[in-house]
Amino acid sequence: MKILAWILGTFVGIIVLFLIMQTLASERIEVVQLHTLDDTGETITTRLWIMDHDGYQYLRVGADGSGWFSRVQSNKLVKVTRGETTKTYTTQPRPDKSQIINELMQKKYTWGDSFIAMLLGGREGSIPIELHAVGS
């Protein structure tokens, strides 16, 4: 019985450690809030990394997509909260900038980017989403 408890405790400990590492990797550097609308018009908020490059801000979606990316594609406008400021944007997928945005995000988010990439199977095919401010 002690062996079973030890095995279970070790398993739970590994899961907790993994969740702590994922949170540290994801949240320790700048994270913005992306506000999108679902099919019912309800606002869904997603926490994402952001990168500045050549006068634009970029989000990044994995090659297999995500719920937030589907909502971005369905709506013309999104809102992004960065720090204390919320602005409205239109979006443009920019797969042609994938290499440079991946490199810049690696520099900015360091081991966190590598850790998340390992969990997701790499950054191959990821798509930068360019944000264009509305009304500025």
C-alpha atoms as an extended CHARMM CRD file, in Angstrom:
* protein
*
       136  EXT
         1         1  MET       CA              0.0000000000        0.0000000000        0.0000000000  PROA      1               0.0000000000
         2         2  LYS       CA              2.8870000000        2.3830000000        0.7640000000  PROA      2               0.0000000000
         3         3  ILE       CA              4.3310000000        1.8040000000       -2.6940000000  PROA      3               0.0000000000
         4         4  LEU       CA              1.0050000000        2.6300000000       -4.3620000000  PROA      4               0.0000000000
         5         5  ALA       CA              0.7240000000        5.8250000000       -2.2660000000  PROA      5               0.0000000000
         6         6  TRP       CA              4.3170000000        6.7570000000       -3.1690000000  PROA      6               0.0000000000
         7         7  ILE       CA              3.6660000000        6.1870000000       -6.8920000000  PROA      7               0.0000000000
         8         8  LEU       CA              0.4380000000        8.1920000000       -6.7700000000  PROA      8               0.0000000000
         9         9  GLY       CA              2.1280000000       10.9950000000       -4.8020000000  PROA      9               0.0000000000
        10        10  THR       CA              4.9860000000       11.1250000000       -7.2820000000  PROA      10              0.0000000000
        11        11  PHE       CA              2.5450000000       11.2370000000      -10.2060000000  PROA      11              0.0000000000
        12        12  VAL       CA              0.5310000000       14.0630000000       -8.6260000000  PROA      12              0.0000000000
        13        13  GLY       CA              3.7600000000       15.9110000000       -7.7880000000  PROA      13              0.0000000000
        14        14  ILE       CA              4.9320000000       15.7000000000      -11.3980000000  PROA      14              0.0000000000
        15        15  ILE       CA              1.6030000000       17.0370000000      -12.6460000000  PROA      15              0.0000000000
        16        16  VAL       CA              1.6930000000       19.9370000000      -10.1730000000  PROA      16              0.0000000000
        17        17  LEU       CA              5.3050000000       20.7320000000      -11.1250000000  PROA      17              0.0000000000
        18        18  PHE       CA              4.3650000000       20.6280000000      -14.8040000000  PROA      18              0.0000000000
        19        19  LEU       CA              1.4530000000       23.0390000000      -14.2400000000  PROA      19              0.0000000000
        20        20  ILE       CA              3.6760000000       25.4180000000      -12.2740000000  PROA      20              0.0000000000
        21        21  MET       CA              6.3090000000       25.3460000000      -15.0380000000  PROA      21              0.0000000000
        22        22  GLN       CA              3.6600000000       26.0050000000      -17.6930000000  PROA      22              0.0000000000
        23        23  THR       CA              2.2950000000       28.9650000000      -15.7390000000  PROA      23              0.0000000000
        24        24  LEU       CA              5.7700000000       30.3950000000      -15.1400000000  PROA      24              0.0000000000
        25        25  ALA       CA              6.6740000000       29.9340000000      -18.7920000000  PROA      25              0.0000000000
        26        26  SER       CA              3.4760000000       31.5970000000      -19.9770000000  PROA      26              0.0000000000
        27        27  GLU       CA              2.9830000000       34.4410000000      -17.5290000000  PROA      27              0.0000000000
        28        28  ARG       CA              6.4100000000       35.7000000000      -16.4440000000  PROA      28              0.0000000000
        29        29  ILE       CA              6.9280000000       38.1710000000      -19.3110000000  PROA      29              0.0000000000
        30        30  GLU       CA              4.4160000000       40.4680000000      -21.0140000000  PROA      30              0.0000000000
        31        31  VAL       CA              0.9820000000       38.9870000000      -21.6360000000  PROA      31              0.0000000000
        32        32  VAL       CA             -1.9110000000       40.8480000000      -23.2570000000  PROA      32              0.0000000000
        33        33  GLN       CA             -5.6220000000       40.1600000000      -23.2180000000  PROA      33              0.0000000000
        34        34  LEU       CA             -7.3060000000       39.5590000000      -26.5590000000  PROA      34              0.0000000000
        35        35  HSD       CA            -11.0570000000       40.2100000000      -26.4860000000  PROA      35              0.0000000000
        36        36  THR       CA            -13.0180000000       38.4370000000      -29.2190000000  PROA      36              0.0000000000
        37        37  LEU       CA            -16.7170000000       37.7060000000      -29.7490000000  PROA      37              0.0000000000
        38        38  ASP       CA            -18.1480000000       34.2060000000      -29.9780000000  PROA      38              0.0000000000
        39        39  ASP       CA            -21.1460000000       33.1820000000      -32.1150000000  PROA      39              0.0000000000
        40        40  THR       CA            -23.5930000000       34.4780000000      -29.4920000000  PROA      40              0.0000000000
        41        41  GLY       CA            -21.8820000000       37.8740000000      -29.2050000000  PROA      41              0.0000000000
        42        42  GLU       CA            -20.3280000000       37.0840000000      -25.8250000000  PROA      42              0.0000000000
        43        43  THR       CA            -16.8400000000       38.4890000000      -25.2320000000  PROA      43              0.0000000000
        44        44  ILE       CA            -14.1600000000       35.8390000000      -24.7330000000  PROA      44              0.0000000000
        45        45  THR       CA            -10.8420000000       36.9800000000      -23.2630000000  PROA      45              0.0000000000
        46        46  THR       CA             -7.6520000000       35.0880000000      -24.0820000000  PROA      46              0.0000000000
        47        47  ARG       CA             -4.2050000000       35.7730000000      -22.6080000000  PROA      47              0.0000000000
        48        48  LEU       CA             -1.4970000000       35.8230000000      -25.2880000000  PROA      48              0.0000000000
        49        49  TRP       CA              2.0580000000       36.8650000000      -25.9230000000  PROA      49              0.0000000000
        50        50  ILE       CA              2.6910000000       39.8970000000      -28.0810000000  PROA      50              0.0000000000
        51        51  MET       CA              5.6130000000       41.1360000000      -30.1500000000  PROA      51              0.0000000000
        52        52  ASP       CA              6.3870000000       44.5720000000      -31.6020000000  PROA      52              0.0000000000
        53        53  HSD       CA              8.0790000000       44.6500000000      -34.9970000000  PROA      53              0.0000000000
        54        54  ASP       CA              8.3610000000       47.3000000000      -37.7310000000  PROA      54              0.0000000000
        55        55  GLY       CA              5.5960000000       49.4810000000      -36.2980000000  PROA      55              0.0000000000
        56        56  TYR       CA              3.0580000000       46.6900000000      -35.7620000000  PROA      56              0.0000000000
        57        57  GLN       CA              2.1110000000       44.4090000000      -32.9180000000  PROA      57              0.0000000000
        58        58  TYR       CA              1.8720000000       40.6620000000      -33.5230000000  PROA      58              0.0000000000
        59        59  LEU       CA              0.1000000000       37.7860000000      -31.8520000000  PROA      59              0.0000000000
        60        60  ARG       CA              0.9680000000       34.2350000000      -32.8840000000  PROA      60              0.0000000000
        61        61  VAL       CA             -1.2060000000       31.1990000000      -33.4780000000  PROA      61              0.0000000000
        62        62  GLY       CA              0.0250000000       27.6320000000      -33.8640000000  PROA      62              0.0000000000
        63        63  ALA       CA             -0.2890000000       25.7690000000      -37.1390000000  PROA      63              0.0000000000
        64        64  ASP       CA             -3.2920000000       23.8170000000      -35.8550000000  PROA      64              0.0000000000
        65        65  GLY       CA             -5.2540000000       26.9870000000      -35.0280000000  PROA      65              0.0000000000
        66        66  SER       CA             -7.1580000000       27.7380000000      -31.8540000000  PROA      66              0.0000000000
        67        67  GLY       CA            -10.5140000000       28.9830000000      -30.6500000000  PROA      67              0.0000000000
        68        68  TRP       CA             -9.3200000000       32.5580000000      -30.3820000000  PROA      68              0.0000000000
        69        69  PHE       CA             -7.9590000000       32.4720000000      -33.9370000000  PROA      69              0.0000000000
        70        70  SER       CA            -11.2740000000       31.1420000000      -35.2630000000  PROA      70              0.0000000000
        71        71  ARG       CA            -13.0670000000       34.0310000000      -33.5170000000  PROA      71              0.0000000000
        72        72  VAL       CA            -10.5420000000       36.5280000000      -34.9400000000  PROA      72              0.0000000000
        73        73  GLN       CA            -11.2260000000       35.2300000000      -38.4370000000  PROA      73              0.0000000000
        74        74  SER       CA            -14.9890000000       35.5000000000      -37.8980000000  PROA      74              0.0000000000
        75        75  ASN       CA            -14.9620000000       39.1340000000      -36.7720000000  PROA      75              0.0000000000
        76        76  LYS       CA            -13.5840000000       42.2350000000      -38.4070000000  PROA      76              0.0000000000
        77        77  LEU       CA            -12.6000000000       43.8870000000      -35.1350000000  PROA      77              0.0000000000
        78        78  VAL       CA            -10.9000000000       42.7040000000      -31.9350000000  PROA      78              0.0000000000
        79        79  LYS       CA             -9.8270000000       44.4910000000      -28.7820000000  PROA      79              0.0000000000
        80        80  VAL       CA             -6.4580000000       44.0620000000      -27.1060000000  PROA      80              0.0000000000
        81        81  THR       CA             -5.6410000000       45.1680000000      -23.5770000000  PROA      81              0.0000000000
        82        82  ARG       CA             -1.9540000000       45.8470000000      -23.1470000000  PROA      82              0.0000000000
        83        83  GLY       CA             -1.0620000000       47.1270000000      -19.7200000000  PROA      83              0.0000000000
        84        84  GLU       CA             -3.8090000000       49.5670000000      -18.7660000000  PROA      84              0.0000000000
        85        85  THR       CA             -4.7890000000       50.4280000000      -22.3580000000  PROA      85              0.0000000000
        86        86  THR       CA             -7.4420000000       48.7220000000      -24.4760000000  PROA      86              0.0000000000
        87        87  LYS       CA             -7.5080000000       49.4420000000      -28.2140000000  PROA      87              0.0000000000
        88        88  THR       CA             -9.5090000000       48.1720000000      -31.1650000000  PROA      88              0.0000000000
        89        89  TYR       CA             -7.7450000000       46.4980000000      -34.0850000000  PROA      89              0.0000000000
        90        90  THR       CA             -8.3160000000       44.7760000000      -37.3670000000  PROA      90              0.0000000000
        91        91  THR       CA             -6.1460000000       41.7060000000      -37.9230000000  PROA      91              0.0000000000
        92        92  GLN       CA             -4.1550000000       40.3150000000      -40.8000000000  PROA      92              0.0000000000
        93        93  PRO       CA             -2.5430000000       36.8550000000      -40.8030000000  PROA      93              0.0000000000
        94        94  ARG       CA              1.0840000000       37.2230000000      -41.9060000000  PROA      94              0.0000000000
        95        95  PRO       CA              2.5690000000       33.7530000000      -42.4900000000  PROA      95              0.0000000000
        96        96  ASP       CA              5.3430000000       35.4420000000      -44.4850000000  PROA      96              0.0000000000
        97        97  LYS       CA              6.6320000000       36.9240000000      -41.1960000000  PROA      97              0.0000000000
        98        98  SER       CA              6.5970000000       33.6490000000      -39.2780000000  PROA      98              0.0000000000
        99        99  GLN       CA             10.3820000000       33.2350000000      -39.1070000000  PROA      99              0.0000000000
       100       100  ILE       CA             11.1660000000       36.7320000000      -37.8560000000  PROA      100             0.0000000000
       101       101  ILE       CA              8.2880000000       36.8250000000      -35.3440000000  PROA      101             0.0000000000
       102       102  ASN       CA              9.2670000000       33.3780000000      -34.0210000000  PROA      102             0.0000000000
       103       103  GLU       CA             12.8700000000       34.5700000000      -33.5980000000  PROA      103             0.0000000000
       104       104  LEU       CA             11.8090000000       37.7740000000      -31.8500000000  PROA      104             0.0000000000
       105       105  MET       CA              9.4110000000       35.9400000000      -29.5390000000  PROA      105             0.0000000000
       106       106  GLN       CA             12.1860000000       33.4910000000      -28.6680000000  PROA      106             0.0000000000
       107       107  LYS       CA             14.4080000000       36.4230000000      -27.6990000000  PROA      107             0.0000000000
       108       108  LYS       CA             11.6770000000       38.1100000000      -25.6740000000  PROA      108             0.0000000000
       109       109  TYR       CA             10.1310000000       35.0690000000      -23.9500000000  PROA      109             0.0000000000
       110       110  THR       CA             13.3800000000       33.0090000000      -23.7680000000  PROA      110             0.0000000000
       111       111  TRP       CA             13.0470000000       29.5910000000      -22.0980000000  PROA      111             0.0000000000
       112       112  GLY       CA              9.2660000000       30.0610000000      -21.7980000000  PROA      112             0.0000000000
       113       113  ASP       CA              8.9240000000       30.0880000000      -25.5790000000  PROA      113             0.0000000000
       114       114  SER       CA             11.0730000000       26.9670000000      -25.8540000000  PROA      114             0.0000000000
       115       115  PHE       CA              9.0820000000       25.1930000000      -23.1190000000  PROA      115             0.0000000000
       116       116  ILE       CA              5.7020000000       25.9910000000      -24.6800000000  PROA      116             0.0000000000
       117       117  ALA       CA              7.0110000000       25.0330000000      -28.1310000000  PROA      117             0.0000000000
       118       118  MET       CA              8.1140000000       21.6840000000      -26.7150000000  PROA      118             0.0000000000
       119       119  LEU       CA              4.6180000000       21.1170000000      -25.3040000000  PROA      119             0.0000000000
       120       120  LEU       CA              2.9300000000       22.0630000000      -28.5690000000  PROA      120             0.0000000000
       121       121  GLY       CA              5.3180000000       20.2610000000      -30.8900000000  PROA      121             0.0000000000
       122       122  GLY       CA              7.3340000000       23.2370000000      -32.1140000000  PROA      122             0.0000000000
       123       123  ARG       CA              6.6530000000       26.4800000000      -33.9250000000  PROA      123             0.0000000000
       124       124  GLU       CA              6.6210000000       25.0400000000      -37.4460000000  PROA      124             0.0000000000
       125       125  GLY       CA              3.7090000000       26.5370000000      -39.3500000000  PROA      125             0.0000000000
       126       126  SER       CA              2.8210000000       29.1320000000      -36.7240000000  PROA      126             0.0000000000
       127       127  ILE       CA              1.1530000000       32.2530000000      -38.0900000000  PROA      127             0.0000000000
       128       128  PRO       CA              1.8100000000       35.7890000000      -36.8580000000  PROA      128             0.0000000000
       129       129  ILE       CA             -1.3240000000       37.9140000000      -36.6390000000  PROA      129             0.0000000000
       130       130  GLU       CA             -0.6000000000       41.5470000000      -37.4190000000  PROA      130             0.0000000000
       131       131  LEU       CA             -2.6770000000       44.1040000000      -35.5110000000  PROA      131             0.0000000000
       132       132  HSD       CA             -3.7990000000       47.3070000000      -37.2630000000  PROA      132             0.0000000000
       133       133  ALA       CA             -5.1030000000       49.9860000000      -34.8920000000  PROA      133             0.0000000000
       134       134  VAL       CA             -8.5300000000       51.3720000000      -35.6980000000  PROA      134             0.0000000000
       135       135  GLY       CA             -8.9630000000       55.0990000000      -35.3220000000  PROA      135             0.0000000000
       136       136  SER       CA             -5.3380000000       55.9910000000      -34.5800000000  PROA      136             0.0000000000
